[in-house]
């Protein structure tokens, strides 16, 4: 069964103010999705995560966070006299690493752990790792553009070919170096709970995961081609050997396509980037996903364009191929490339431009079919991703609209009168303000301290305006806030009916109400006042009717919760009894024009006067 506490807290979070408080919001998000704070045992090689569960700890963390002077701070100065470059390999004090490790001490322990792990291990939270990933993403992307382009178009273009050889030799070396570096790169395991720093464990993890693919894609094809070309020049006298070498070079050209497997690095770098760059924020994740999507679409178009030209070039340009038809055999490479990409795009998008002539020859047919299929896949990917993104954007407004439509259907199905329908619609709009959240589910996954903090934010006005809360013990305010339930009444609504049984009292956050009795008593209450308490204190029937004069935002407290709170705070009960007593006197005065003197004990007074209301 659902507890009242949950119901009260849930309903009390009836608006979206929490999103305006970045600290609360960030802590809320971190609490739900992680990354959780880690307790690090310097003697072990792993660190474990633990969820934040105390207000004190959260406050400490917040204080530490606020003391972080910049985006990056060096915290390992005191560990040993490391040279400047070496500190780049250690985790740094950033807002993100502090959230992950929980405290500066834990982060320092992590540095000590890394120091103990041995020389030259790069920590996943070190600055050098970030720069390295960014650099490698850039190099990989350039490689993935340059490799097919060189293969397809730059054959025979001597100036470009020379530049490409230099570029290829450098990138081959870089990718071989990358393999070596990966054996010294700390690994964040998939559940983000452990950072592997032991070289043996890192090597084991790497060998089991990406090593083989990295090794194949880093194969130094250009060094091989260079050696083969050297041999070709030396032995060009023999026609037989020369033709054999040409075939070897051609094979090497095709073989060099394996370097395109470097695309796997791109995928990996993107996911690592997401991991390190605090993936908690939906906006960051969305941004990274959009960048990945565009990068992949761009690559697909480019590769397709290159294949369009590469296949006829492998066949030595047959008479009926598109290159000959377009008269491009001796055109500059940039013109060939532009036509190739244009042709690829026209197939992929399914537009007739550029492919007015049907494809001739089997090879061309297959190329066209492949690019058509890849285009269809590209579309599917794009539509699926955009649809997923659109679904997540402003889900609360969509849910609200759907619920509202449902309500309207219900009203017309039940044939409710027009006036009532409009009152229901107005109520719905005032209560939910265009957004609908499953607040119960949201708050249920939070700790008590976070709930209190959220409610504190939501009820700031109430706590400020209700005199009963002024200068009170924080425990009392928290106890009440957790039990409040948000309610909205429209102008003219009867909130309490005289002589009815009562089950709750109300605090006015905004709005005005009229208290009136059959004896023509009339008084107005407004922001910060409360009413409905007499019935709960005396366990009798309502002493007066209360009607909303304007749209009222109220917080209600049920009889059960009311008694629970007052039991723990007798001084508040005494104060409420005094106010109730005064109110009752006013009513009694009106009834029989007789003044009852104040007695020492407020409870007695209530007992004496409460019969008036029955
Ligand atoms: P209750 O009797 O539970 O329901 C009606 C409420 O009207 C009552 O509690 C008081 O909170 C409020 N009320 C009754 N008399 C007065 C008064 N004289 N002045 C202000 N409020 C009153």
Boltz pocket constraint, residues with backbone or C-beta under 6 A from the ligand:
constraints:
  - pocket:
      binder: B
      contacts: [[A, 496], [A, 502], [A, 504], [A, 515], [A, 523], [A, 530], [A, 531], [A, 532], [A, 533], [A, 534], [A, 535], [A, 536], [A, 541], [A, 542], [A, 543], [A, 544], [A, 545], [A, 546], [A, 582], [A, 583], [A, 584], [A, 586], [A, 587], [A, 613]]
      max_distance: 6.0
